[in-house]
């Protein structure tokens, strides 16, 4: 009689269990070191070996090939054969879903009093133990805490969160993990080679991916393929049987998204519907494809972290290089969000078309990470000093590092000229004459400083100090200009304009109208709040870079 592959190839020893090394090593060592507990809990997803481990452990405890428990059951004695066949009278497998009442647990409590009939231990394997009722759990507590020496409890569950803490605390808990697709594919390869059936490795990887970490699911799919395929198991047969979208269609769709080819996207969606492919599955394939592109962009092709076949890695790497990392993340966010939502829509085709068109239109979108990186790049390119390429000739090169007035360098003059200058302390150029040129040079290099400064009225030099007066409503401008690096920069620039070292002092008028002899041209309008933002060099650079405009400025 034909046996299903999941039953025929069920592991019989700890070393045959795939992907659960942390559990098998612990259980084998517990037997070797004679440190056996009375209750064990195996938790994890379906089809990864919970009940199988419980059976192997039971065989090791009751194996008759030795007077003591063994880590490697013989699989030949009556006890091992009966446990493997599921008809041992001392190893009872109970379905927690159908035997979940308090009466069932009371019956179990009565049975544990009796010694095992032929074996060393009486073992209860309760599958899906989380299905027991609250009353049943309460009835089991005392027996579970202090069972007779010959009794062992093995619990298996796919939902350990539903178990009471009082039950979990009385057990040794083992969390089983999903099995990687490579380990599943390797196990399927061993089975097919033993069965002498030809196969394609790509087909086995596709089966392993569809199993989503469950070995039993993979073996069941393989059973279906053996019936569907006539001779060799090929990847196209797997795609046809499982309704998988061909990889070429998924790659073509990603290229259409990259090129923003909306017509091609609509055509591909129509093909998906026409071929009867599952729309959520196609969307899931797109998610995995773009995830692979992101991994290739982040980690490179050296690491075996993607589902992409080795012969397609180089092509996928080139494709990933055409996307920015931010755009890949944005596409993945959109697709994952729609993947959770599309199953509840009235028209999957319309929802898929809208999603892919929206994703494709993200080509011109500016992502915040890219924007920050570009602005920082532009900021680093702006010179700190006032002299830069393209500056007006009237702006001499000035060191922008903070300096006190004593550090301002004045060109050396002959001794006779210094004596004449000492006798006549008036500067070669008055503040009123130098101020417009000073503002022009300042605006070309530090427009924000000019925006602050035009609201002040300068006075002539007194004892080497130029006092600039602001009205009360512009006290904020005065505070901004008090910053030491800004003040030093302006002092250096103004000193070069007037030909003498000067210092700047700022003050606020306490009342009365503003002086009318403002040296600014009469046509200069007072800057508004929006102009202060637009005059910021970083904002101006960003607007030029992205060809943008400032629509509104809000506080």
C-alpha positions as CSV (number, residue, x, y, z in Angstrom):
1,X,0.0,0.0,0.0
2,X,1.2,3.5,-0.9
3,X,2.3,5.6,2.0
4,X,2.3,9.4,1.9
5,X,5.9,10.8,1.8
6,X,5.3,12.7,5.1
7,X,4.6,9.4,6.8
8,X,7.1,7.2,5.0
9,X,10.0,9.7,5.5
10,X,9.1,10.7,9.1
11,X,12.3,11.0,11.1
12,X,13.0,8.1,13.4
13,X,16.1,9.5,15.2
14,X,17.0,12.9,16.6
15,X,19.7,13.4,14.0
16,X,17.1,13.0,11.2
17,X,15.0,15.9,12.4
18,X,15.7,19.0,10.2
19,X,16.2,22.5,11.5
20,X,15.7,21.8,15.2
21,X,19.2,21.2,16.4
22,X,18.7,23.2,19.6
23,X,15.9,20.9,20.7
24,X,17.3,17.5,19.6
25,X,20.7,18.2,21.3
26,X,19.0,19.2,24.6
27,X,16.7,16.1,24.6
28,X,19.6,13.7,23.7
29,X,21.8,15.2,26.5
30,X,19.0,15.0,29.0
31,X,18.8,11.2,28.4
32,X,22.6,10.8,28.5
33,X,23.0,12.8,31.7
34,X,19.9,11.3,33.3
35,X,18.4,14.7,33.9
36,X,14.9,14.0,32.8
37,X,11.9,16.2,33.6
38,X,8.4,15.0,34.1
39,X,6.7,17.4,31.6
40,X,7.9,18.9,28.2
41,X,6.2,21.5,26.0
42,X,6.9,21.7,22.3
43,X,5.6,24.9,20.7
44,X,5.8,26.1,17.1
45,X,4.1,26.3,13.7
46,X,2.5,23.4,12.0
47,X,4.5,20.7,10.3
48,X,7.9,21.3,11.8
49,X,8.3,18.3,14.0
50,X,6.6,18.8,17.4
51,X,4.9,15.4,17.6
52,X,7.8,13.7,15.8
53,X,10.2,14.9,18.5
54,X,7.8,13.7,21.2
55,X,7.6,10.2,19.6
56,X,11.4,9.9,19.3
57,X,11.9,11.1,22.8
58,X,9.3,8.5,24.0
59,X,11.1,5.8,22.1
60,X,14.4,6.7,23.7
61,X,12.9,6.6,27.2
62,X,11.2,3.2,26.7
63,X,13.6,1.5,24.3
64,X,14.2,-2.1,25.4
65,X,17.6,-2.5,23.9
66,X,19.1,-1.2,27.1
67,X,18.2,-1.3,30.8
68,X,18.3,2.5,30.8
69,X,16.9,5.2,28.5
70,X,19.0,5.7,25.3
71,X,19.6,8.8,23.2
72,X,19.5,6.6,20.0
73,X,16.5,4.3,19.9
74,X,17.1,0.9,18.3
75,X,13.9,1.0,16.2
76,X,13.9,-2.8,16.4
77,X,12.5,-3.7,19.8
78,X,8.7,-4.1,20.4
79,X,8.5,-0.9,22.3
80,X,10.1,1.2,19.5
81,X,8.0,-0.5,16.8
82,X,4.8,0.0,18.7
83,X,5.5,3.7,19.4
84,X,6.4,4.2,15.7
85,X,3.1,2.6,14.7
86,X,1.1,4.5,17.2
87,X,-0.4,1.5,19.0
88,X,1.7,1.3,22.2
89,X,-0.4,0.9,25.3
90,X,2.1,2.8,27.4
91,X,2.5,5.8,25.1
92,X,-0.9,7.4,24.6
93,X,-1.4,10.1,22.0
94,X,-4.4,12.3,22.9
95,X,-5.9,15.0,20.7
96,X,-6.5,18.0,22.8
97,X,-9.1,19.4,20.5
98,X,-11.5,16.5,20.9
99,X,-10.6,15.4,24.4
100,X,-10.7,18.8,26.1
101,X,-13.3,18.5,28.8
102,X,-12.7,18.2,32.5
103,X,-14.1,14.7,32.4
104,X,-11.3,13.6,30.0
105,X,-8.7,15.0,32.3
106,X,-10.3,13.2,35.3
107,X,-10.1,10.0,33.4
108,X,-6.4,10.7,32.7
109,X,-5.8,11.4,36.4
110,X,-7.2,8.0,37.2
111,X,-5.0,6.2,34.7
112,X,-1.7,7.7,35.8
113,X,-2.0,5.9,39.1
114,X,-1.3,2.6,37.4
115,X,2.2,1.4,36.4
116,X,3.1,0.9,32.8
117,X,2.2,-2.5,31.3
118,X,5.4,-3.4,29.5
119,X,7.5,-0.3,29.2
120,X,9.7,1.7,31.5
121,X,7.5,4.8,31.5
122,X,3.9,5.7,30.9
123,X,3.9,8.7,28.5
124,X,1.1,11.0,27.6
125,X,1.5,12.9,24.3
126,X,-1.2,15.6,24.2
127,X,-1.4,17.4,20.8
128,X,-2.9,20.9,20.5
129,X,-2.9,21.1,24.2
130,X,-4.1,24.7,24.1
131,X,-7.5,23.5,23.1
132,X,-8.2,22.2,26.6
133,X,-10.8,24.0,28.5
134,X,-10.0,26.2,31.5
135,X,-11.5,23.7,33.9
136,X,-9.5,20.9,32.3
137,X,-6.3,22.8,32.8
138,X,-7.2,23.4,36.5
139,X,-7.9,19.7,36.9
140,X,-4.5,18.8,35.4
141,X,-2.4,21.2,37.5
142,X,-1.9,19.0,40.6
143,X,-1.1,15.9,38.6
144,X,1.3,17.8,36.3
145,X,3.1,19.3,39.2
146,X,3.7,16.0,41.1
147,X,3.1,13.1,38.8
148,X,4.0,9.5,39.7
149,X,7.7,8.7,39.0
150,X,6.8,6.5,36.0
151,X,4.7,9.2,34.2
152,X,5.9,11.7,31.6
153,X,3.8,14.4,29.9
154,X,4.7,15.7,26.4
155,X,2.6,18.6,25.2
156,X,2.5,20.0,21.6
157,X,0.9,23.3,20.6
158,X,0.8,25.8,17.8
159,X,-0.5,28.5,20.1
160,X,1.4,28.6,23.4
161,X,0.0,32.1,24.2
162,X,-3.3,30.4,25.0
163,X,-1.7,28.2,27.7
164,X,-2.1,29.3,31.3
165,X,1.2,30.4,32.9
166,X,0.6,27.8,35.6
167,X,0.9,25.1,33.0
168,X,3.9,26.5,31.2
169,X,5.8,27.0,34.5
170,X,5.5,23.3,35.2
171,X,7.0,22.2,31.9
172,X,10.3,22.4,30.1
173,X,9.5,24.5,27.1
174,X,11.0,24.2,23.7
175,X,10.2,26.6,20.9
176,X,10.6,25.0,17.5
177,X,11.5,27.3,14.5
178,X,10.4,27.4,11.0
179,X,12.7,25.5,8.7
180,X,14.7,27.4,6.1
181,X,13.8,26.8,2.4
182,X,17.3,25.6,1.8
183,X,17.1,22.9,4.5
184,X,13.6,21.9,3.2
185,X,14.9,21.7,-0.4
186,X,17.9,19.6,0.7
187,X,15.6,17.2,2.5
188,X,13.3,16.9,-0.6
189,X,16.4,16.2,-2.7
190,X,17.3,13.3,-0.4
191,X,13.8,11.9,-0.7
192,X,13.7,12.2,-4.5
193,X,17.1,10.6,-4.9
194,X,16.1,7.7,-2.7
195,X,12.9,7.3,-4.7
196,X,15.0,7.6,-7.9
197,X,12.9,10.5,-9.4
198,X,14.6,13.2,-11.5
199,X,14.1,16.8,-10.5
200,X,15.2,20.4,-11.0
201,X,16.7,22.2,-8.1
202,X,14.7,25.3,-8.9
203,X,11.5,23.2,-8.6
204,X,12.5,22.1,-5.1
205,X,13.3,25.6,-4.0
206,X,9.9,26.7,-5.3
207,X,8.2,24.0,-3.3
208,X,10.2,24.9,-0.2
209,X,9.2,28.5,-0.6
210,X,5.6,27.6,-1.0
211,X,5.7,25.5,2.2
212,X,6.6,28.6,4.2
213,X,8.9,26.8,6.7
214,X,6.8,23.6,7.2
215,X,8.4,20.3,6.3
216,X,5.1,18.4,6.3
217,X,3.6,20.9,3.9
218,X,6.6,20.6,1.6
219,X,6.3,16.8,1.6
220,X,2.6,17.0,0.9
221,X,3.2,19.3,-2.1
222,X,5.9,16.9,-3.3
223,X,3.3,14.1,-3.2
224,X,1.1,16.2,-5.5
225,X,3.9,16.9,-7.9
226,X,4.7,13.2,-8.2
227,X,1.2,12.6,-9.4
228,X,1.1,15.7,-11.6
229,X,4.5,15.3,-13.3
230,X,5.0,12.4,-15.7
231,X,8.8,12.0,-15.5
232,X,10.8,14.9,-14.1
233,X,9.8,17.5,-11.5
234,X,10.3,20.9,-13.2
235,X,9.8,24.4,-12.1
236,X,7.1,25.1,-14.6
237,X,5.2,22.1,-13.3
238,X,5.4,23.5,-9.8
239,X,4.2,26.9,-11.0
240,X,1.3,25.3,-12.9
241,X,0.2,23.1,-10.0
242,X,0.5,25.8,-7.3
243,X,-0.7,28.7,-9.5
244,X,2.5,30.5,-9.2
245,X,3.2,33.5,-11.4
246,X,6.3,32.9,-13.6
247,X,9.3,34.8,-12.4
248,X,9.6,36.4,-15.8
249,X,6.3,38.2,-15.4
250,X,7.3,39.5,-11.9
251,X,10.6,40.8,-13.3
252,X,8.9,42.4,-16.2
253,X,6.4,44.1,-13.9
254,X,9.3,45.5,-11.8
255,X,11.0,46.9,-14.9
256,X,7.7,48.6,-15.9
257,X,7.5,50.1,-12.5
258,X,11.1,51.4,-12.8
259,X,10.4,52.9,-16.3
260,X,7.0,54.3,-15.2
261,X,5.4,52.4,-18.1
262,X,1.8,52.5,-17.1
263,X,0.5,50.9,-20.2
264,X,2.8,47.9,-19.7
265,X,1.6,47.6,-16.1
266,X,-2.1,47.5,-17.1
267,X,-1.3,44.9,-19.7
268,X,0.6,42.7,-17.2
269,X,-2.3,42.9,-14.7
270,X,-4.7,41.9,-17.5
271,X,-2.4,38.9,-18.2
272,X,-2.5,37.9,-14.5
273,X,-6.3,38.0,-14.5
274,X,-6.6,36.2,-17.9
275,X,-4.3,33.4,-16.9
276,X,-6.2,32.8,-13.7
277,X,-3.3,33.5,-11.5
278,X,-4.1,34.3,-7.9
279,X,-3.9,38.1,-7.4
280,X,-2.8,38.1,-3.7
281,X,-0.2,35.5,-4.7
282,X,1.1,37.7,-7.5
283,X,1.3,40.6,-5.1
284,X,3.2,38.5,-2.7
285,X,5.6,37.5,-5.4
286,X,6.2,41.2,-6.2
287,X,6.8,41.8,-2.5
288,X,9.4,39.0,-2.3
289,X,11.0,40.2,-5.6
290,X,11.4,43.8,-4.4
291,X,12.6,42.5,-1.1
292,X,15.3,40.6,-2.9
293,X,16.3,43.8,-4.8
294,X,16.6,45.7,-1.5
295,X,18.7,42.9,0.0
296,X,21.0,42.9,-3.0
297,X,21.3,46.7,-2.8
298,X,22.0,46.6,0.9
299,X,24.1,43.4,1.4
300,X,25.3,42.7,-2.1
301,X,25.1,39.4,-4.0
302,X,27.8,37.6,-2.0
303,X,25.4,36.6,0.8
304,X,22.9,33.8,0.3
305,X,19.9,35.9,1.5
306,X,17.6,36.0,-1.5
307,X,15.2,33.6,-3.3
308,X,16.8,34.7,-6.6
309,X,18.4,31.7,-8.5
310,X,22.2,31.9,-8.8
311,X,22.1,32.4,-12.6
312,X,19.8,35.4,-12.2
313,X,21.7,37.1,-9.4
314,X,23.8,39.4,-11.6
315,X,20.8,40.6,-13.6
316,X,18.8,41.2,-10.4
317,X,21.8,43.1,-9.0
318,X,21.9,45.4,-12.0
319,X,18.2,46.0,-11.7
320,X,18.5,46.9,-8.0
321,X,21.2,49.4,-8.8
322,X,18.7,51.4,-10.9
323,X,16.5,51.9,-7.8
324,X,17.4,54.1,-4.9
325,X,17.2,52.5,-1.5
326,X,14.5,55.0,-0.4
327,X,12.4,54.2,-3.4
328,X,12.7,50.4,-2.8
329,X,11.6,50.9,0.8
330,X,8.7,53.1,-0.4
331,X,7.6,50.4,-3.0
332,X,7.8,47.7,-0.4
333,X,5.7,49.7,2.1
334,X,3.0,50.3,-0.6
335,X,2.9,46.7,-1.7
336,X,2.8,45.2,1.8
337,X,0.1,47.6,2.8
338,X,-2.0,46.6,-0.2
339,X,-1.2,42.9,0.3
340,X,-3.1,43.1,3.6
341,X,-6.0,45.0,2.1
342,X,-6.6,43.5,-1.4
343,X,-8.2,40.3,-0.1
344,X,-11.2,42.4,1.2
345,X,-11.7,44.5,-2.0
346,X,-14.6,44.0,-4.4
347,X,-12.4,44.0,-7.4
348,X,-8.9,42.6,-7.0
349,X,-8.0,43.7,-10.6
350,X,-8.8,47.3,-10.0
351,X,-7.1,47.4,-6.7
352,X,-4.0,45.8,-8.2
353,X,-3.9,48.2,-11.1
354,X,-4.3,51.3,-8.8
355,X,-1.6,50.0,-6.5
356,X,1.0,49.4,-9.2
357,X,0.3,52.6,-11.0
358,X,0.7,54.5,-7.8
359,X,3.9,52.7,-7.1
360,X,5.2,53.4,-10.6
361,X,4.4,57.1,-10.3
362,X,6.7,57.2,-7.2
363,X,9.6,57.5,-9.7
364,X,9.5,61.3,-9.5
365,X,8.9,61.4,-5.8
366,X,11.5,63.0,-3.5
367,X,12.0,60.9,-0.4
368,X,12.9,62.6,2.8
369,X,16.2,60.6,3.3
370,X,17.3,61.5,-0.2
371,X,16.4,65.1,0.4
372,X,18.3,65.3,3.6
373,X,21.4,63.7,2.0
374,X,21.3,66.2,-0.9
375,X,20.8,69.2,1.3
376,X,23.7,68.1,3.5
377,X,25.8,67.7,0.4
378,X,24.8,71.2,-0.8
379,X,25.5,72.6,2.7
380,X,29.0,71.2,2.7
381,X,29.7,72.8,-0.7
382,X,28.8,76.3,0.5
383,X,31.9,78.1,1.5
384,X,32.1,79.4,5.1
385,X,34.0,82.6,4.2
386,X,32.5,85.5,2.3
387,X,34.8,85.1,-0.7
388,X,33.6,82.5,-3.1
389,X,33.7,81.8,-6.8
390,X,31.6,84.4,-8.6
391,X,31.6,86.9,-5.8
392,X,31.7,90.6,-6.7
393,X,35.2,92.0,-7.1
394,X,34.5,94.5,-4.4
395,X,34.4,91.7,-1.8
396,X,38.0,91.0,-0.8
397,X,38.9,87.6,0.7
398,X,38.4,87.6,4.4
399,X,39.0,84.8,6.9
400,X,35.7,83.7,8.3
401,X,37.1,82.2,11.5
402,X,36.1,84.2,14.7
403,X,38.6,86.9,15.5
404,X,38.7,89.8,17.8
405,X,39.4,93.3,16.3
406,X,43.1,93.1,17.3
407,X,43.5,90.2,14.9
408,X,42.3,92.0,11.8
409,X,45.2,92.4,9.4
410,X,45.8,95.9,7.9
411,X,48.2,96.3,5.1
412,X,51.6,97.6,6.2
413,X,52.2,101.3,5.3
414,X,55.5,103.3,5.3
415,X,56.4,104.9,8.6
416,X,55.6,108.3,7.3
417,X,52.1,107.4,6.3
418,X,51.4,105.8,9.7
419,X,52.4,109.0,11.4
420,X,50.1,111.0,9.2
421,X,47.3,108.5,9.9
422,X,47.8,108.7,13.6
423,X,47.6,112.5,13.4
424,X,44.4,112.3,11.4
425,X,42.3,109.4,12.7
426,X,39.4,109.8,10.3
427,X,38.9,106.7,8.1
428,X,39.5,106.9,4.3
429,X,35.8,106.0,3.8
430,X,32.8,106.9,5.9
431,X,30.3,104.4,7.1
432,X,27.6,106.1,5.0
433,X,29.7,105.7,1.9
434,X,30.8,102.1,2.6
435,X,27.5,100.7,3.9
436,X,25.7,100.0,0.5
437,X,28.7,98.1,-0.8
438,X,29.1,96.3,2.5
439,X,25.4,95.1,2.3
440,X,25.8,94.1,-1.4
441,X,28.8,91.9,-0.6
442,X,27.2,90.5,2.5
443,X,24.0,89.7,0.6
444,X,26.0,87.8,-2.1
445,X,27.6,85.6,0.5
446,X,25.4,85.6,3.6
447,X,21.9,86.6,2.5
448,X,20.4,85.8,5.8
449,X,22.7,88.2,7.6
450,X,21.8,90.9,5.2
451,X,18.1,90.3,5.8
452,X,18.7,90.8,9.5
453,X,21.0,93.8,9.1
454,X,18.9,95.9,6.7
455,X,16.5,96.6,9.5
456,X,19.2,98.5,11.5
457,X,20.5,102.0,11.1
458,X,24.4,102.4,11.3
459,X,26.1,105.4,12.9
460,X,29.5,106.7,12.1
461,X,32.6,105.2,13.8
462,X,33.2,106.3,17.3
463,X,36.4,105.0,19.0
464,X,36.6,102.2,16.5
465,X,33.0,101.0,17.1
466,X,30.0,101.2,14.6
467,X,26.7,101.2,16.5
468,X,23.7,99.8,14.6
469,X,20.3,100.7,16.0
470,X,17.1,98.6,15.6
471,X,13.5,99.4,16.4
472,X,11.9,97.4,19.2
473,X,9.9,95.1,16.8
474,X,13.2,94.0,15.3
475,X,14.9,93.0,18.6
476,X,14.9,89.4,17.3
477,X,17.2,90.5,14.4
478,X,19.6,92.1,16.9
479,X,19.7,88.9,19.0
480,X,20.5,86.8,15.9
481,X,23.4,89.2,14.9
482,X,24.9,89.0,18.4
483,X,26.2,85.5,17.6
484,X,30.0,85.7,17.9
485,X,31.0,84.0,14.6
486,X,28.4,86.2,12.7
487,X,29.6,89.4,14.4
488,X,33.3,88.6,13.7
489,X,32.5,87.8,10.1
490,X,30.7,91.1,9.6
491,X,33.4,93.1,11.4
492,X,36.1,91.7,9.1
493,X,34.1,92.5,6.0
494,X,33.2,96.0,7.2
495,X,36.8,96.7,8.2
496,X,38.0,95.9,4.7
497,X,35.3,98.2,3.3
498,X,36.2,101.3,5.4
499,X,40.0,100.5,5.5
500,X,40.3,100.4,9.3
501,X,39.6,97.8,12.0
502,X,36.1,98.3,13.4
503,X,33.9,96.6,15.9
504,X,30.1,96.3,15.7
505,X,27.7,97.1,18.5
506,X,23.9,96.5,18.4
507,X,21.3,98.3,20.4
508,X,17.5,98.7,20.4
509,X,15.7,102.1,20.4
510,X,13.4,102.3,23.4
511,X,10.9,104.7,21.7
512,X,10.3,107.3,19.1
513,X,10.3,107.0,15.3
514,X,13.1,105.4,13.5
515,X,15.8,107.7,12.2
516,X,15.1,109.0,8.7
517,X,18.7,109.2,7.6
518,X,18.8,105.5,6.8
519,X,21.7,104.9,4.4
520,X,19.7,102.2,2.6
521,X,18.2,103.1,-0.8
522,X,14.7,104.4,-0.5
523,X,13.4,101.6,-2.7
524,X,14.6,98.8,-0.3
525,X,11.4,97.3,1.1
526,X,11.4,95.9,4.6
527,X,11.9,92.1,4.4
528,X,8.9,90.0,5.3
529,X,8.8,86.7,7.1
530,X,8.6,84.7,3.8
531,X,11.6,86.5,2.4
532,X,13.7,85.6,5.4
533,X,13.1,81.9,4.6
534,X,13.7,82.3,0.9
535,X,16.9,84.1,1.5
536,X,18.3,81.2,3.4
537,X,21.2,79.8,1.3
538,X,20.3,76.2,2.1
539,X,16.7,76.7,1.1
540,X,17.8,78.5,-2.1
541,X,20.2,75.7,-3.0
542,X,17.5,73.1,-2.4
543,X,15.0,75.0,-4.6
544,X,17.5,75.2,-7.4
545,X,18.4,71.6,-7.1
546,X,14.9,70.3,-7.3
547,X,13.4,73.1,-9.4
548,X,10.9,74.0,-6.7
549,X,9.2,77.0,-5.3
550,X,8.2,78.1,-1.8
551,X,4.4,78.1,-1.8
552,X,3.8,79.3,1.7
553,X,5.7,80.0,4.9
554,X,4.0,79.2,8.3
555,X,5.2,79.7,11.8
